Amino acid sequence: MSTFAVILPAAGKSTRFGGAGRKKPFIDLNGQPVWVRAVEPFRARNDVQQIVVVVSASDVEWFRETFQAQLKRLQVSVVEGGAERMNSVENALRSISDETDFVAVHDAARPMISPEVIDRVFQKAIESDAAIPGVPISSTVKRVAEHCIVETVDRSSLWAAQTPQTFRSSVLVDAYQNRGNNLTTDEAQLVERTGRAVHVVEGDPLNLKITTKEDLFLAEAILQHESRRSDASSPTPFNDRAPGS
């Protein structure tokens, strides 16, 4: 069985989330911190042997103290992040066991990841060394300059990238070792620059990233809806059934 390590970057500044208080991966989402919801589907897998959460230097002590119970229960280690996402993931890579076959990088602010998406992207990574989930863009896309439309972009081949982005360990390490001063917004772009093909599997529109407060409200609504639907489909306990039913 192939083995996987999962890195969850959570060292960003959350500037688009707005307001005072803790960063978006650390806030509560229907009774659990966002980052915990992001971790749990991976911890449930037998092939995931290591999980690392990356937090900023200013948050490390607070994070370890505040979430001590969750870190122990989920067997998660904590690594100090860097100035940019690339630096944070690179720091985490140094803590990954040399015996790990694959590394998945998943946004700590994506709490709605499903086991089915993880299955698809992990299997494709095993087959092809590099895979990410994504969803086709359905909206009309405009290129804009100074608040004026420059052109309407053909969306037929456009996909929105998601995480977990998963790579054979040697592929991701090589991409980082050869990145130079390049800054990228995700690991797939870094691997693309080495000339390797990165395959895309079907993601999930509900695998949303909590970027703004509106995203949080949407995630809360989805979870509440799923909870009500689950309760409605559960069989009624025998003792609670009406006489004669």
DRENRO-876440 format. One record per residue (C-alpha): residue number from 1; residue in three letters; chain; x, y, z. Coordinates in nm, 4 decimals, padded with zeros to 6 digits. Layout:
% residues N
resi,resn,chain,X,Y,Z
NUM,ALA,A,X,Y,Z .
...
//
This chain:
% residues 245
resi,resn,chain,X,Y,Z
1,MET,A,00.0000,00.0000,00.0000 .
2,SER,A,00.1279,00.3451,-00.0928 .
3,THR,A,00.1782,00.5817,00.1980 .
4,PHE,A,00.0786,00.9479,00.2143 .
5,ALA,A,00.1676,01.2515,00.4208 .
6,VAL,A,-00.0650,01.5522,00.4310 .
7,ILE,A,00.0506,01.9119,00.4731 .
8,LEU,A,-00.2077,02.1742,00.5673 .
9,PRO,A,-00.0842,02.5336,00.5287 .
10,ALA,A,-00.2508,02.7616,00.7858 .
11,ALA,A,00.0057,03.0401,00.8112 .
12,GLY,A,-00.1647,03.2975,00.5897 .
13,LYS,A,-00.2695,03.6390,00.7148 .
14,SER,A,-00.6419,03.5932,00.6323 .
15,THR,A,-00.6551,03.9545,00.5119 .
16,ARG,A,-00.9597,03.8921,00.2903 .
17,PHE,A,-01.1556,03.7411,00.5788 .
18,GLY,A,-01.1804,04.0809,00.7457 .
19,GLY,A,-01.2424,04.1824,01.1024 .
20,ALA,A,-01.0476,04.1233,01.4188 .
21,GLY,A,-00.9849,03.7914,01.5861 .
22,ARG,A,-00.8244,03.4640,01.4880 .
23,LYS,A,-00.7450,03.3510,01.1353 .
24,LYS,A,-00.9999,03.1613,00.9304 .
25,PRO,A,-00.8587,02.8054,00.9782 .
26,PHE,A,-00.8845,02.8492,01.3563 .
27,ILE,A,-01.2425,02.9736,01.3843 .
28,ASP,A,-01.5390,02.7597,01.4785 .
29,LEU,A,-01.7533,02.6018,01.2075 .
30,ASN,A,-02.0645,02.4352,01.3505 .
31,GLY,A,-01.8896,02.3209,01.6655 .
32,GLN,A,-01.5430,02.2368,01.5287 .
33,PRO,A,-01.2459,02.4478,01.4186 .
34,VAL,A,-01.2177,02.4781,01.0415 .
35,TRP,A,-00.8722,02.3142,01.0384 .
36,VAL,A,-01.0002,02.0124,01.2340 .
37,ARG,A,-01.2762,01.9555,00.9787 .
38,ALA,A,-01.0106,01.9748,00.7062 .
39,VAL,A,-00.7927,01.7139,00.8809 .
40,GLU,A,-01.0483,01.4521,00.9860 .
41,PRO,A,-01.1180,01.2924,00.6436 .
42,PHE,A,-00.7446,01.2278,00.6048 .
43,ARG,A,-00.6979,01.0887,00.9553 .
44,ALA,A,-00.9723,00.8359,00.8814 .
45,ARG,A,-00.7561,00.6786,00.6094 .
46,ASN,A,-00.5143,00.3898,00.6684 .
47,ASP,A,-00.2764,00.5115,00.3969 .
48,VAL,A,-00.2180,00.8533,00.5593 .
49,GLN,A,00.0729,00.8117,00.7998 .
50,GLN,A,00.1665,01.1720,00.8754 .
51,ILE,A,-00.0252,01.4992,00.9011 .
52,VAL,A,00.1435,01.8372,00.9442 .
53,VAL,A,-00.0271,02.1718,01.0049 .
54,VAL,A,00.1805,02.4794,00.9248 .
55,VAL,A,00.1109,02.7958,01.1275 .
56,SER,A,00.2850,03.1311,01.1466 .
57,ALA,A,00.5568,03.1887,01.4055 .
58,SER,A,00.3317,03.4258,01.5992 .
59,ASP,A,00.0610,03.1577,01.6285 .
60,VAL,A,00.2644,02.8450,01.7070 .
61,GLU,A,00.2568,02.8654,02.0872 .
62,TRP,A,-00.1089,02.9729,02.0978 .
63,PHE,A,-00.2088,02.7038,01.8485 .
64,ARG,A,-00.0379,02.4215,02.0370 .
65,GLU,A,-00.1887,02.5301,02.3679 .
66,THR,A,-00.5395,02.6020,02.2378 .
67,PHE,A,-00.5750,02.2856,02.0309 .
68,GLN,A,-00.3703,02.0476,02.2437 .
69,ALA,A,-00.6508,01.7925,02.2688 .
70,GLN,A,-00.7265,01.7938,01.8952 .
71,LEU,A,-00.3587,01.7689,01.8008 .
72,LYS,A,-00.3200,01.4643,02.0250 .
73,ARG,A,-00.6413,01.2966,01.9095 .
74,LEU,A,-00.5674,01.3492,01.5409 .
75,GLN,A,-00.1921,01.2811,01.5763 .
76,VAL,A,-00.1022,01.6058,01.4028 .
77,SER,A,00.2372,01.7739,01.4212 .
78,VAL,A,00.2900,02.1498,01.3971 .
79,VAL,A,00.5534,02.3272,01.1876 .
80,GLU,A,00.6368,02.6971,01.1793 .
81,GLY,A,00.5482,02.8636,00.8511 .
82,GLY,A,00.7343,03.1137,00.6363 .
83,ALA,A,00.6684,03.4463,00.4684 .
84,GLU,A,00.4775,03.2931,00.1752 .
85,ARG,A,00.2795,02.9747,00.1158 .
86,MET,A,00.5725,02.8246,-00.0755 .
87,ASN,A,00.8027,02.8802,00.2229 .
88,SER,A,00.5509,02.7247,00.4595 .
89,VAL,A,00.5073,02.4099,00.2521 .
90,GLU,A,00.8828,02.3841,00.2041 .
91,ASN,A,00.9322,02.3991,00.5828 .
92,ALA,A,00.6773,02.1206,00.6264 .
93,LEU,A,00.8402,01.9067,00.3575 .
94,ARG,A,01.1565,01.8907,00.5673 .
95,SER,A,00.9585,01.7157,00.8426 .
96,ILE,A,00.8128,01.4464,00.6161 .
97,SER,A,00.9548,01.0971,00.6509 .
98,ASP,A,01.1881,00.9886,00.3711 .
99,GLU,A,00.9882,00.6656,00.3471 .
100,THR,A,00.6660,00.8454,00.2499 .
101,ASP,A,00.5582,00.7701,-00.1066 .
102,PHE,A,00.3289,01.0686,-00.1695 .
103,VAL,A,00.2676,01.4143,-00.0262 .
104,ALA,A,-00.0707,01.5871,-00.0402 .
105,VAL,A,-00.1041,01.9601,00.0239 .
106,HIS,A,-00.4512,02.0613,00.1379 .
107,ASP,A,-00.5695,02.4079,00.2377 .
108,ALA,A,-00.6457,02.4165,00.6099 .
109,ALA,A,-00.9304,02.6515,00.5176 .
110,ARG,A,-01.1070,02.3854,00.3034 .
111,PRO,A,-01.3198,02.2050,00.5637 .
112,MET,A,-01.5668,02.0422,00.3223 .
113,ILE,A,-01.3353,01.7931,00.1503 .
114,SER,A,-01.5088,01.4609,00.0832 .
115,PRO,A,-01.3600,01.1104,00.1069 .
116,GLU,A,-01.4598,01.0507,-00.2559 .
117,VAL,A,-01.2492,01.3411,-00.3836 .
118,ILE,A,-00.9533,01.2252,-00.1745 .
119,ASP,A,-00.9918,00.8750,-00.3189 .
120,ARG,A,-00.9885,01.0069,-00.6760 .
121,VAL,A,-00.6905,01.2365,-00.6418 .
122,PHE,A,-00.4823,00.9868,-00.4418 .
123,GLN,A,-00.5461,00.7114,-00.6959 .
124,LYS,A,-00.4583,00.9392,-00.9877 .
125,ALA,A,-00.1379,01.0468,-00.8143 .
126,ILE,A,-00.0410,00.6804,-00.7739 .
127,GLU,A,-00.1001,00.6293,-01.1464 .
128,SER,A,00.0610,00.9482,-01.2763 .
129,ASP,A,00.2829,01.0974,-00.9981 .
130,ALA,A,00.0962,01.4313,-00.9880 .
131,ALA,A,-00.2758,01.5039,-00.9550 .
132,ILE,A,-00.5132,01.7707,-00.8292 .
133,PRO,A,-00.8926,01.7993,-00.8009 .
134,GLY,A,-01.0733,02.0705,-00.9925 .
135,VAL,A,-01.4121,02.1793,-01.1218 .
136,PRO,A,-01.4929,02.3252,-01.4652 .
137,ILE,A,-01.5686,02.6966,-01.4580 .
138,SER,A,-01.9347,02.7515,-01.5394 .
139,SER,A,-01.9549,03.1317,-01.5265 .
140,THR,A,-01.8680,03.3571,-01.8178 .
141,VAL,A,-01.5157,03.4892,-01.7590 .
142,LYS,A,-01.4122,03.8449,-01.8431 .
143,ARG,A,-01.0611,03.9851,-01.8564 .
144,VAL,A,-01.0825,04.3337,-01.7050 .
145,ALA,A,-00.8489,04.6337,-01.6946 .
146,GLU,A,-00.9351,04.9544,-01.5094 .
147,HIS,A,-01.2893,04.8265,-01.4538 .
148,CYS,A,-01.3510,04.7788,-01.8269 .
149,ILE,A,-01.3864,04.4484,-02.0112 .
150,VAL,A,-01.0857,04.3754,-02.2306 .
151,GLU,A,-01.2097,04.0423,-02.3596 .
152,THR,A,-01.4397,03.7510,-02.2886 .
153,VAL,A,-01.2267,03.4449,-02.2159 .
154,ASP,A,-01.3138,03.1061,-02.3654 .
155,ARG,A,-01.4099,02.9023,-02.0595 .
156,SER,A,-01.4379,02.5657,-02.2348 .
157,SER,A,-01.0979,02.4497,-02.1096 .
158,LEU,A,-01.0873,02.6438,-01.7814 .
159,TRP,A,-01.1012,02.4647,-01.4465 .
160,ALA,A,-01.0863,02.5999,-01.0914 .
161,ALA,A,-00.8103,02.4215,-00.9017 .
162,GLN,A,-00.8809,02.2730,-00.5596 .
163,THR,A,-00.6875,02.0765,-00.3009 .
164,PRO,A,-00.5573,01.8273,-00.1934 .
165,GLN,A,-00.2868,01.8578,-00.4576 .
166,THR,A,-00.0990,01.5305,-00.4443 .
167,PHE,A,00.2436,01.4332,-00.5754 .
168,ARG,A,00.4965,01.1574,-00.5531 .
169,SER,A,00.7315,01.2791,-00.2804 .
170,SER,A,01.0371,01.2923,-00.5054 .
171,VAL,A,00.8448,01.4985,-00.7639 .
172,LEU,A,00.7392,01.7643,-00.5126 .
173,VAL,A,01.0807,01.7785,-00.3455 .
174,ASP,A,01.2481,01.8197,-00.6852 .
175,ALA,A,01.0076,02.1008,-00.7767 .
176,TYR,A,01.0957,02.2875,-00.4595 .
177,GLN,A,01.4665,02.2332,-00.4969 .
178,ASN,A,01.4554,02.3856,-00.8458 .
179,ARG,A,01.2072,02.6667,-00.7918 .
180,GLY,A,01.4648,02.9442,-00.7586 .
181,ASN,A,01.2983,03.2741,-00.6731 .
182,ASN,A,00.9681,03.1810,-00.8361 .
183,LEU,A,00.6572,03.2416,-00.6276 .
184,THR,A,00.3490,03.0410,-00.7166 .
185,THR,A,-00.0017,03.0231,-00.5763 .
186,ASP,A,-00.0149,02.6438,-00.5608 .
187,GLU,A,00.2063,02.3373,-00.5781 .
188,ALA,A,00.0731,02.2279,-00.9172 .
189,GLN,A,00.2154,02.5399,-01.0808 .
190,LEU,A,00.5528,02.4672,-00.9257 .
191,VAL,A,00.5509,02.1099,-01.0578 .
192,GLU,A,00.4291,02.2290,-01.3997 .
193,ARG,A,00.7428,02.4427,-01.4291 .
194,THR,A,00.9593,02.1307,-01.4076 .
195,GLY,A,00.7954,02.0056,-01.7287 .
196,ARG,A,00.5933,01.7312,-01.5603 .
197,ALA,A,00.2287,01.6700,-01.6429 .
198,VAL,A,-00.0177,01.7382,-01.3607 .
199,HIS,A,-00.3452,01.5521,-01.4045 .
200,VAL,A,-00.6842,01.6852,-01.2969 .
201,VAL,A,-00.9606,01.4711,-01.1475 .
202,GLU,A,-01.3201,01.5666,-01.0759 .
203,GLY,A,-01.3405,01.7761,-00.7624 .
204,ASP,A,-01.6480,01.8951,-00.5770 .
205,PRO,A,-01.8158,02.2375,-00.5893 .
206,LEU,A,-01.8773,02.2017,-00.2145 .
207,ASN,A,-01.5023,02.1697,-00.1511 .
208,LEU,A,-01.4966,02.5437,-00.0959 .
209,LYS,A,-01.2167,02.7463,00.0577 .
210,ILE,A,-01.3087,02.9747,00.3465 .
211,THR,A,-01.1707,03.3057,00.2184 .
212,THR,A,-01.4370,03.5561,00.3219 .
213,LYS,A,-01.7039,03.5689,00.5906 .
214,GLU,A,-01.9603,03.4938,00.3214 .
215,ASP,A,-01.7791,03.1643,00.2548 .
216,LEU,A,-01.8091,03.0793,00.6245 .
217,PHE,A,-02.1831,03.1522,00.6235 .
218,LEU,A,-02.2226,02.9300,00.3155 .
219,ALA,A,-02.0283,02.6446,00.4768 .
220,GLU,A,-02.2408,02.6717,00.7906 .
221,ALA,A,-02.5600,02.6577,00.5849 .
222,ILE,A,-02.4391,02.3515,00.3917 .
223,LEU,A,-02.3432,02.1641,00.7074 .
224,GLN,A,-02.6747,02.2484,00.8742 .
225,HIS,A,-02.8635,02.1286,00.5677 .
226,GLU,A,-02.6677,01.8032,00.5553 .
227,SER,A,-02.7278,01.7491,00.9262 .
228,ARG,A,-03.1035,01.7946,00.8872 .
229,ARG,A,-03.1088,01.5653,00.5846 .
230,SER,A,-02.9129,01.3003,00.7758 .
231,ASP,A,-03.1494,01.3244,01.0727 .
232,ALA,A,-03.4519,01.2937,00.8434 .
233,SER,A,-03.3167,00.9805,00.6754 .
234,SER,A,-03.2255,00.8072,01.0014 .
235,PRO,A,-03.4687,00.5314,01.1065 .
236,THR,A,-03.6946,00.6226,01.3942 .
237,PRO,A,-03.5989,00.4329,01.7126 .
238,PHE,A,-03.8528,00.1565,01.7898 .
239,ASN,A,-03.9496,00.3115,02.1231 .
240,ASP,A,-04.0254,00.6456,01.9583 .
241,ARG,A,-04.2611,00.5086,01.6938 .
242,ALA,A,-04.6292,00.5757,01.7158 .
243,PRO,A,-04.8472,00.2835,01.8302 .
244,GLY,A,-04.9427,00.0606,01.5432 .
245,SER,A,-04.6710,00.1927,01.3115 .
//
